[in-house]
Every structure is written in structure tokens, then in C-alpha cells.
Amino acid sequence: MKRFYLALLVSVMLVVGLTACGKSEKSESKSSDVNKKAEVTEEVTEAATTTEAEPEVTGTALNNEQLDISKYSSELIEWGSGGPRDDLNRSAGAVMYQDKFKDFNAYFIAPMEDKEDKVIYLTFDIGYTNEATTDILDTLKEKDVPAVFFATLDVVNNQKEICNRIINEGHELGNHSVSHTNMAAKSVEEQTKEIMDVNDAALKNYNYQMHLWRYPEGKFSEQGLAVVNNCNYRAVFWSFAHHDWVVEDQPPVGESLQNAVDCLAPGSIYLLHGISSTNAAILPDLIDQARDKGYRFELLQ
């Protein structure tokens, strides 16, 4: 009889234990499901509230000391780099103007600590048509040479493939105005707008901060240089240029190459146009011959 009650007691305990274990497993399962749902909810909420970070602005931003524009003359000055050359084969006019206008943060020829340092700078102006610019970019990429491309508003807004190549391949995208007209004939407000409209378009289209400015046709004034400076730009002129901007009247290739090589000089800033088939043709040999003479190409800053 004792054995019967003992067996009955054990059976009851086993049933109760099994039932308890079943409840525990279901409880743990429900708790796990709740935790998983909470984790998923947190992930969804986090994804919904997290905004993508603003892309980093590329390009160099200057912070120039501001000038009192009222102190400077609006009288027209026209720049051209012809004329005599000094004992280092530099444009004497460019050297003189560099010294005269250095306080405006302007470059006519690159200022260097060692004036005999064999470094030169390539710059290209690109306006409404740029038939040769792709070939020029191909050569610069092949030769590993950096350059500045000064673009008008039309180019910045409507030739995005070219502008993206310029930026992505390590060149500088410079500012060449909205209207490509005589800046010295404009008011301070109009000059500022010519600069900043292009500046803002580059920021909008490419998240790119420009800092180099080139005057259309080299026409400027002291007042205008102060305006450029106060827009946190550097005005870049040139110490070499040739008649390359008329598509239907391109200069001879051989003569142009020899002229460009003959004018090699420390700190030289070459102005070339992106529309020029002659420039596209001479560029590989110009780079090679300059390097053979001990020159190197750097990016104007």
C-alpha cells in the first residue's frame, strides 16, 4: 500500500514538473519575442530619424584680410604679358605688376621664395565652347600634371561632365565670371555678383568651394582687385599667353609650341584656352620639353 501511494506521489510530481517546465519555456519564448520586437522597433526608429551627413565641401576656402574698397580707384587697367624679359627669362611686366599689386592678393607671376626655382603653372580658360578641353584633360591625366580651369557660369551650370572631371582628377575649378565682360565698367555690387553667382553655382552643383578668380580679357581696376579680395578670392592673371581663343583662326602648331617653350621661366603662369585645337596638339610636347629642361608643374593655390 505504501508502495502504491509512493508511486502515485512520484507520478503527480513528474506531471507538475513537466507542466512547470512547459510554462517556463513558453514564457522565455514570449520574452525573447518581445525583446526581438523591441530591437527591430529601435532599428526602424533609428533609421527613420537618422539623416544622411552633408557631403564634405571640397576646394580651398580663403579667409582674406578685408580691404576698404572706397580707398581704391575704379580706373581701367588692361593687362597683357608681352614685352621684355628679365635675366631669368620672366616677363618683366609680370614681375613689375606682381610687386605693384601684391597687397591685393593677386598673381601675375607666381611669387616664390627662390626666384630661380623651376616651377611653372598651367591654367586654362573655358567659356561657352570647349571643343579641345576633353583632349587637354586626357593629356594632363596621362602626364600627371595639375592645372587650373577658369570656368564661366554657363560652364559651371551646363557642362557638368567637364567640371566633374576637373574636380575629380585633382585640378582646380576657378571662377571666370558670369558675363565674361569688362569688370572695371561695373559697380562694386555688380562685380561682387559676377563673382558670387559663379561661386554659389559651384557649391550647389558640385559642393565645391572656388577661391581663384580670373578677369575676362585681363581688364581690371584697383577697386576691382579689392572686391575680389573681399570675396575671399585670389585674382590670377598670367605671364604667358598667345592668340589661341578664336576657333576659326588657330595659330600654327609648330610655331606655338616653340613660342611656349622659349618663354619657359621660373614661376610662369601659362594662360591657354580650352577651345584651342592648337593647345591640345602642343600640350604633350610642351610638358615633355619643359621637364627635359628641368621644370616641374605644380597646382596654383
Buried (B, 14 or more C-beta within 10 A) or exposed (E): EEEEEEEEEEEEEEEEEEEEEEEEEEEEEEEEEEEEEEEEEEEEEEEEEEEEEEEEEEBEEBEBEEBEBEEBEBEEBEBEBEEEBBEEEBBBBBBBBBEEBEEBBBBBBBEEEEBEEBBBBBBBBBBEEBEBBBBBBBBBEEBEBBBBBBBBBBBBBEBEEBBBBBBEEEBBBBBBBBBBBBBBEBEBEBBBBBBBBBBEBBBEBBBBBBBBBBBBBBBBBBBBBBBBBBBBBBBBBBBBBBEBBEEEEBBEBEEBBBBBBEBBBBBBBBBBBBBBBBBBBBBBBBBEBBBEEEBEBEEBE
